[in-house]
Amino acid sequence: MHNSGFLRVFAIIAFISLLFDWYVHSGLKTLTADWQSNLWRSIVLWGYLIISVGVTALFLLGFGAFSTANGMRPFHEWMLSLFLTFFITKLVFLIVLSLGDLGRFFVGIFNMISRSGSANGQSAFPGRRKFISEIAVLVAAVPFTSFFYAMFKGKYDYKLHKATLYFKDLPDAFDGFTITQLSDIHSGSFDNTEAMQRGIDLAKAQKSDLFVFTGDLVNNAASEIEPYIDRFGQIKAPYGQFSILGNHDYGDYIVWDSEQEKAANLDKLKQHHKALDYRLLLDENVTIEKGGQKISLIGIQNWGRGFIQVGDLNKALQGVPKDAFKILLSHDPTHWEEQVRYNATTIHLTLSGHTHGAQFGVEIPGFRWSPVKYRYVDWAGLANEKNRYLYVNRGFGFLAFSGRLGIWPEVTVIELKKKSSVS
């Protein structure tokens, strides 16, 4: 079954890309105009057209064969990623070249007004200068190489993020207690198992007291995780491994033959959590005990603004003592924004994921940006509202764009510390 509206949008984008090809090709003609070798000039000009138009054609063919019954596979993600790489590279080249052409236009208008360009039959508009095309190539090389790095290296360039949080009411026995968090594995997107294993090994190496997974084990179908159950099942912690569901885990983004088939897929996914040795929390809570003291770990089903909302926080909190130290697993950070941070019941720490940080952005000391910030207030890292903390994991895997640039895949370690009453 095909989504005709979906394909129509991509066809329009592909047509725009072909228009870009015409303009970029004209810039390359200027660049190569004075080359002495006709062979190399032809290789550059025709080679560009063959590769760029070929990528667009493969993109259309790939999505023409896309089935909403199966969802996006690594092949479709690669086709989309290559197309985006060329599209953005061409757009950057076009912008630089058009700025030069705009300058030529204004010079030409000035010459026509002053009639200085009419002598000897010369055009009032100056020709395009080669160095503008050279600058366009150099500037466009930045996104081109960056996106290829993102696809071949960045998506498996796992980073460890650590945060130490202080609480006055943390039970003494849990002072120094550590939690490793993974989120958004999206197992249906993996295309390099050994590279992915490095992230699992990084999580294992932390030797935390507790391990939690905060949703989106798969893109759509339960079968996607099956080749990796033994690998992710390697992650163990002394106080257990716990998990929740994310919006992709419900199978809402593909077409099923029946509601019964869809329900069976979700049941199968829940069994896979068990095979991973993850205790799946479905609007419920468990008690973690250490040294005779306790904290409550709460897990809800997905609840997100603009996404599926089946999680029931009140149900999940049933039986939890009001004065208990509480940690909540909730996939979508908008749940914390809308239901948790101002809740009558104090939930000390919420662990989320979902955003992936858009898999693209800039994070340097003192500055952080990603296009996802225009959709989510809290999209990566730590947020705090009157000592109610939210941590948003940037995601372990990737989806749609088969790469990561600037927002690298993450393994999180949270350390809980007892805050002195005099501090």
N, C-alpha and C positions, 0 to 999 in steps of 0.2 A: 504494500500500500504506500503510495507516495503523497507527500504533502505538496500540492501544486503551488500554493502560495509561497511556501518555503523556497521551492525551486525558481519561481518567478523572480523573487528578490535576488537570488544569486545570479540569475541570468542577466539582470539589469546591471549588477555590479561587474560581471564579466564583460559586458558591453562597454562600460566606462573604462575598464582596464585596457581594452583594445584601443580606445581613443587615446589613452595615455601612451600606448605603444607607438602610435603614429607620431606624437609630439616628441617622445624620447628619441625615436629613430631620426627625426630631423636634427636633433641636437648632436647625435652621434655622427651624422653626415658632416656637420660643421667641424667636429673634432678630428675627423679623419680626412678632411678635404685635401690637406697638403701632404698626406703620406705618399711616399714614393712607391710603395708596394701596393699595386692594385689587389694582389692576392689577400694581403692582410686587411685591407679596407673592406673587401667583400666578406672575409671571415667575421669581422666585427659586426658589420651591418646585418648580414644575413644570419649570422650565428645568434645575435640578439633576438631577432624576430622569431627564429625557429624555437629558441628556448622559451622566450616569454609567452608567445602565443601557444606553444605546446603545453606549458604549465596551465594556462587558462583552459585549454581544451581538456586536459586531464582532470582539472577541477570540475568542469561541467559534466564530463563523462562519469567521474566518480560519484558525484551527487545525483546524477541521473539514475545511477544504479542503487542509490541509497534507499533503504527500506525502513519505514518507521516501525516495522514489526521486529527489526533486529537492532535498531539504534546505530549510533555512530561507532564504527570500528576503528582500529589504528590506521587502516588504509585511508578512511575518510578524514581522519584527523591530520594525516600527513599531507593529503591533497589540499586541505584547507590551509594548513600551515605554510606550505610552499607558495600557494596563491597569495596569502597575506604578505609573505616576505617580499615577493616580487611587486605586489600592488603598492605597498608602503614605500619600497625603494624607488619605484617609478614616480610616486607622488612627490617624494623629496626632490628627485631629479627635476621634475616638472616645475616645482616651486622656484628652485634656483634659476632654472632656465627662463622661466616666465618673468622673473624680476629683471633679468637682462633684456628681454624682449620689450618689457614695459618701458625701460629706459630708452631703447631704440625708438619706440613709438613717440615718446615725448620729444626726443631730439628731432624726429622727422616732422612733427607738428610745428616745432619752432622754426625749422628750416623752411617749411612751406610758407609760414607767416612772413618770415624775413626774406623769402625767395632766394636764400643763399644756396639752396640745393638744386636750383633749376638750371644752372649754367652747364653747358656742354652736355645736356641731356641726362645728367646724373640724377639718380633717385634722391628725393629728399630724405628718405629713410636709410640710415647706415646699415650695412650688413652686420650679421651676428658675429661677434668676436669669438675666436677660438677659446680664449682663456675662460669665458663664461661656461662653456661646455666642460672644460677641464675642472673648474670649481664644482660644477654640478655632479660630475663623476666622483670626485673626492668626497663630497658631502653625502651623496647617496650610498657610498661604500660603507658608511657607518651603520645605518640600519640593516643593510644587507648582511654584513659580517656578524652583527649582533644577533640577528634572528637565527642565523645558522648556528651560532654558538648556543643559543637558547634551545634549539631543537636537538643538537647532538651532544651537548654537555650539560647545559643549565638545568634541564628537567630532572637530572639525577645528581645534582650538586647539593647534597643534603647539608643543611646547616643546623647546628645545635644552638637553641635559644634557652637561656636559663633565667629564671626570675625567683627571687627570694621575697616572700611576703610575711609580714609581721602582724600577729593578732594577739590582743590582750587575753582573749577568752579561749585560746587554743589550749587543749589539755596538755599538761606538762609532758606526758609520755610521748606526745607527737611533735615535740620540739626537735626540728631537724628532719622530720618526715619528708620523703621525696616522692614525687609523682612524675612518671614519664607519660606524655600524651602524644598520640598520633591522631590525625584526622584526615578525612578525605583521601583515602587510599585510591579510589577509582581504579580498581584492578583491571577493568576492561580496557584501559588505555595503555598498559605497559607493553613495551616493545623490546626491552633489554632486561632480562631477568637477573643477570649477574650484576648489572649496574644498580638495579633496584635492591638487591641483597645488601649493598653497602649501607643503605638507609636502615634496613633491619638490624644490621650489625651495630650501627651507631646507637640505635635504641637499646639493644641488648647490653651494650658496653656501659650504659649509665647505671645499671644495677640498682634501680630505684626500688623503693618499698612497695609502690603500687603502680600498675599500668592501666591506662584508660585509653579507649578509642572512641572518638566523638562523631562518628557517622560518615555515611557515604563510602561503604565498603566496595560498592560496585557502581557502574554507570547506570545499568538498567536491570540486567538479568543475574540471578543468583549464580549461574554457572561461571561467571567471569572470575570469581575468586577461587574456583576449584584448583587451578594449577599452582596456586600460591598458598594453599592452606598449611602445608608443612613448613613453609618458610615463615609466615607471620605467626604460626603457632609456636615458633621458637622463642618468642618474647614471653618471659615469665617474670613474676614478681612475688616476693614473700607474702604479701597481703592480697594477692589475687590480680586477675585481669578482668576488666569490666568494659562494657561497650553499650552504645546506643545506636539508633537508626538515624540516618540523614534523609533529606528529601529525595535523593536519587534511589534510595534503597527500596522504595515502595513501587517502583516500576511504572511511574506515572508518565514517563516521557517516550514510551513506545506503545504500539498498538498490540493488544492481546486478542486472541480468538474469542475469549470469553472472560467474564469476571472471575470464574472459577480458576482459569489458568493463571490469571494475575495473582489471585490469592494463594495458589499453590506455589508460585514463585517466591512470594514473601515468606511462606512457611519454610520453604527450602533454604532461604537465606538465613532464617533464624536458626536452622539446624547447622548451617555452616559456622555461625558464631560459636555454637556449642563445640563443633569440631576443632575450632581454633583455640578452644579452652577459654573463651571469653564469656563471662556471665552477662548476658544481654538484659539490660534494665528497661522495662517497658512500663513507664509511669509507676515506678516503684522505688524502694530504697533498701539499702543494706547497711548493717552496722559493721564498722571496722574497729576491731578492738586491739589495743596494745598496752601492755603494762597495767592491765586492769581498768584502763580508761577507754572511752569510745568517741568516735566521730561518725556522722551519718553521710553516706554516699548516695546521692539521689540521681536517678536517670529518667529522662522523659523521652517520649517519641517526638518526632519533628514538630516544631511549632515555629513558623517563620513568617514575617510580614511579606505578603506576596507569594508565599509558598504554602504547601500543605500544612494544615494546622490540626493535628490530631493529638498532640501532647496535652496532658492534663496535669498541671503542676499541683493542684490541690490534692488530686488522687495520689500523686507521687509522694506528697508530704505526709500522708496519713500514717500515724504511728510514730512520727519523728518527734522526740521531745522538743519543746519550744526553745529550751536553752542549749540544745545540742549544737556542736560545731558542724556546719553543713557545707558540703561540696556538691554542686550540681553539674551534671553532664547534660548539655543542651546544644544541639548541633548549630543552630542559627543564632548569631549574636543579637538579632532584633528581638528575640525572646527575652533576653536580659534587659534590653532597653525598655520593653513594654510591660513586662510582668514581674521581673525579678528585682530590679534595683530599688524600687520603691515599695516592695511588697511588705505587708504587715509582719511577715515572718522573715527574720534576718537569714539570708543565705550568704555565707561568707565569701565563697569563691565559686564562680561559674566558669566552666571550661567549654569552649565552642570552637567552631571551624567555619566551614561553608564558603567563605568568600574567596579563598585561594590567593587573596591579595591581587586578584585579577591575573596572577601569574606574570605580571609585568609592572614595573615601576622603579622607583629609586628609593633606596634606604641608605642614607649616610648619616653620620653623627650630626645632629641638629636639623636635619631635613629629611622628610619622608613624603613620598607622593606616589599614588597609583590612581588610575582612572576609576577604580572601584570606590574611592572615597566619595564620589558623587552619588553613590547608591547606598553606602553604609557609613554610618558615623564611626562605628568601631569595627575596623576591618583587619587589623593585625596587631598582635601584641597585647599590652596591658591597658585596661581602663579601670577607673576607681570612682565610686560614688559613695562618699561617706563610709569608707572602709568596707564597702561591698565590691569585691573585685571581679572583673571579667578578664579572661585571657582568651584571645582569638588566635588559634593556630593557623599558620599560613598554608597548611595542607601538605600531605606527603606525596600525592600523585598529581595528575594533571588531567584536563578535560578540554575537548574541542581543539584548542591550540596545543599542538604536541611539543610544548617547550615552556621554559621559564626564563625570564630575563629580569634581573634585579630583585625579584621576589622569589627567593630560592625555596625549594622544598624543605620542610621543617620537622625536626624532632625537638619537642619541648620538655624541659625538666623544671618543675615547680618545687621549691623547697619551702616548707612551712616552718616558721620560727615563732617562738613565744616572745611577745613584746613585754618588756618589763613595765610594771605598773608605774614606775617613777620616770620612765622615758616619755 
